[in-house]
Amino acid sequence: MSSVPAGVARDPGIEAAEIMAVERRIRAYLRRTPVVELDAKDFRLGDFRLFLKMESLQYAGSFKTRGAFANLCLRDIPPAGIAAASGGNHGAAVAYAAMTLRVPARIFVPRISSPAKMRRIRDCGADLVVTGDCYAEALAASEDWVQESGALAIHAFDQRETLLGQATLALELEQQAPTLTAVLAAVGGGGLIGGIAAWYQHRVKVIGVEPEGAPTLAKALEAGRPIDAEASGIAADSLAPRRIGEQVFPIAARYLSSVCLVTDDDIRAAQRALWENLRIVAEPGGAAAFASLLSGKYRPRAGEQVGVVISGANTVAVNFDLQEKPANA
């Protein structure tokens, strides 16, 4: 676990009043996702309370829906519609928002995107383009299309409106669990952790969790600026964009308490524990933040109240070797 230096960069000035205004603007299009309060001892962890923010129950299956609607509601949409590049969840969210608001959408995803995410995008009526081996290549294709067509680009994380939309999750979480002492969330490009950090600032500890195979924020903090990082692992379709967002980085550098790295095995164990204990199905990226607790990479103090964002349910199936025989077998 690495610490985050405070004040190393100038943040883009996202304030609580602006986040609240955006939340009012997009509220009609969102689910108020529930918080499940648990004793950490349920998972054989320490003496602290655990609050799972179940954002997997959001429309389109993830927190990305918040940023998608913020973009469509706050920006002018050209006749050519919108375009987005995504590992899958952002694309599904943008496609859903576009369907809801009747806006043409073209979504670019890499070949590593899961079939479940591709199907959700198609089911929303968006034009799906599968191209490249990673998010960065899909993003390049999307940028080419924007230049050619005049469509509006909806960035998955490095966009002010996206950050504002994701920050509404933290606003909602504080209303539901006002006594939290720490909040853990997974990091890919950083839209979610940036939004959470912008809302809470230093009022609670905000901890980013990344896969060891895609340490975009950890590498950026070491270098003092966003740089390319590895982009691999079982959560690569949602947590491996190669580089943390330019707008995200100064927020993270100023407000995050620490960053934890978890292994693929940690993430698999977290998926299994969520299923076995709560019957929650989470894709790898959705279980990453919880993996930091289960693996001991982040250890809360006794008596803490810890919020964990569970986000990402766009998976075809989960096989935990728990198939049961029929009762009469």
ABEGO torsion letter per residue (X at the ends): XBBBBBGABBBAGBBAAAAAAAAAAAAAABBBBBBBBBBAAAAGBBBBBBBBBBAAABBGGBAAAAAAAAAAAABBBBAAEBBBBBAGAAAAAAAAAAAAAGBBBBBBBBAABBAAAAAAAAAAGBBBBBBEABAAAAAAAAAAAAAAAGBBBBBAABBAAAAAAAAAAAAAAAAABAABABBBBBBBAGAAAAAAAAAAEAABBBBBBBBAABBAAAAAAAAGBBBBBBBBEAAAAAABAGBBBAAAAAAAAAABABBBBBBAAAAAAAAAAAAAAAGBBBBAAAAAAAAAAAAGABBBBBGBBBBBBBBGABBABBBAGABBBBAAX
